[in-house]
Amino acid sequence: MIRALLLVLEPQRSWDTIATKERSIAQVFWLYVMPLLLLTSVAEGLGMHYWGEWRGMPLKLKTLTVPEVVVMELAQLVIHVAVLFFGAKMFKSLGETFHGQHTYRQAFTVVAYGLGPYWTVRILDAWPAVSPWFTYAVGMLLTISVLYHGVPRVMMPDPPQAFGLYLIGSLVLALAAGIGKFLLVWLQQGRFVNLERVLVQWVSALLGG
């Protein structure tokens, strides 16, 4: 989380440090992505359990049980990881479209650290009074601003193609994250009742065992 905050406050210095370290995909994923996602998931889950979540039609504030929280946060984790890997693949493909010779590691590093502010803002979702679309908008704006410095520093595209890669890549990433957010909002509101019921029963059995 500290790294995500530094990317917002000191983007150039932070990206220089990231580019210099040249961490592998596994290192970035396990040392940065997963701790950040787990931390924000715990914070959001506690909010759902103690303060509640808007659910049903019409929407009513309801506190969730532990199995329900686990299901919600596992769904969050899966979707955020899917957006990460999809975004990295798209950045690499777009780089090739712009005649760049970029590795998947470079694209993954840019997207993983770029999404850091977006994931960090998720902590605000712990409060039911905060709209999930507000956190999406704020988080994605921060991510797009952070990527402005990260794309040229880590992926090192040719200067004439740098802005195009940044702009189109950011739009694709925002769209992917938006679709993921849409699915999560529907899940949290109880739109996938049958699926949620099965998953909650499964988690309850595991926790009970």
N, C-alpha and C positions, 0 to 999 in steps of 0.2 A: 504493500500500500504506500509505503514511503517513496518507492521508486515512481509509482504512478503520480503522486503529488509533485515530485521533483520534475517530472516530465512536463507538467503544466506550468510550474513556477520557473524552472530553469531548463527549457527544452533543448537548447543547443549544447550546453554542457552535459546534460544527461544522455543525449543521443551520441555524443562523442565517446562517452564512457562505454555505452552499450556496443557501439561499433568496434571499439578497440578490443573489448573482451572476446568478441567472436564466439559466443557460447553456442553449443550444439542445440538442435531442436529439443532433445531430451532434457538438457539442462534448463533451457528457457521454460519448458512446459512444467517440469517438476519443481523447479526452484522459484519460479515467478508466477506462472499462470495458476497452478493448482492451489498454492497457499492463499493467493488473493481471492480466488473464487470460493474456497472453503470458508475463509474469514467473513466475506460478505454474505455467504449463504447462512452462516450461523447467526449473524446479526439480523438478517431478514427473517429467518426462521423464529428467532426469539420474539420478534415483533408480531408475527402471525399467531404465535402461541399465547402471548400475554395481552396484546392489544387488539388482535383480531384482523380479519380480512373481509373485504366486501365480496359477498357471494350471493348467488341465486338471482332469480328474476321475480319481483324487483330485488335490487341489491340490498342486502342487509349485512350489518357488521356481525361477524361470527368469529369467535376464537377457535383455532384449529387444535386438534389433538396432536400428540407427538407423531403418530404414524402418518397423519395427513401432512404435517410439516415436512417430514422426511420425503414423502412422495413429491411434494411441491419443489423442494430444493434439489432433489435428484433430477427432476425434469429441467430445472434451471441449469444445472450443471451440464447435462447432456446437450441442451440447446446452445449454451454459450460455447462449449467446446466445438460443436459442429460448426457454428458461425466462424470460430477461429480458424479451423482447418480449411473451410470453404473459402474464407477471405484470403488466406495465404495462397491457396491454389489460384484464385482469381488474380491476385497481384502478380504472381509469377507469370501467368498467361498473358496478362495485359502488358507486362514488361517485354515479353517476346513480341507482342504486337507492335510495340514501339521500337523494335529492333535492338532490344537489350539482351545481354547475356547474364541473366540473374539466376542465382541458385534458389532452391526452395527454402533453404535455411535463411537466406536474406529476407525473403518474402515473409516467412513465418515470424522472424524476429520483429520485423516492422509491424505486422498486424498484432502480434501478441502484446508487445509493449504499447502499441497505439491504442488497443482496447482497454488498457489498464484504467484510465480515467472513467471510461464508460462503466466498467465493472465496479469501480470504487463508489460511484454515485448511487449504485444499487442499495447502499446502506440506508438511504432515505426511504426506500420502500418498506422499511420496518414500521414506519408510521402510516396507519391507514388513511390519515388525512391527506397524504401526499399522493397525487395521481401517478400511476406507473408511466404514463405518457410524458409527464413532466420530467421524470428522471431519465427517460429515454432521450428526450430532446436535449437536456442539459449535458448528459453523458456523451451523446454522439457529437455535439458541438465541440466539446473538449477534445474528443478523440480526433476529429477532423483537424482541429488546430494543431494538435500534437503531431499528426502525420505529416503536416506541412514541412516540419523540420526533419522528420525521421526518414521519409522516402528518399530524399537526395543523399542523406548522410549514410544510410545503411545499404540501400540498393544501388546507389551511385549510377543512376541513368545518365545518358548524355544530356547536357544542359537543355538543348532544344526540346527534348521529350519529357523532361522531369515534371513540369507542371501538368501536362496531359495525363501522365501516369498517376500522379497524385490526385488529380481531380476525379478522373473516372474511377480509380480504385476506391476513393473515399465514398463516392456515390453508391457503388456496388456494395461496399461494406455496410453503409447505412441502410440500404434496402434489405440486405440479408438479416441484419440485426433487428430491423423493424418487423420483418416477418416472424422472426423468433419471438419478439416481444408480443406480437399479436397472439401467437399460439399460447404463450405463457399467461397472458391476461385472460384468455378464454378458459384455460385450465383453472386458474385461481378463482374465477367467477363461477365455476362449477358447470361449464358447458359440456365437458366430457365426463358425464356422470358415471356411465358404465365402466369406462376405462379406469377412472379414478377409484371406483369402488373395488375393483379387482386388485389394483396396486396397493391400496390401503390395507386390504385383507392380507395380502402377501407380506407386507411390511410388518403388520401387527403380529402375524404368525412368527416371523423371524425375531422380532423383539421379545415376544412372549416366550420363545424357546430359549 
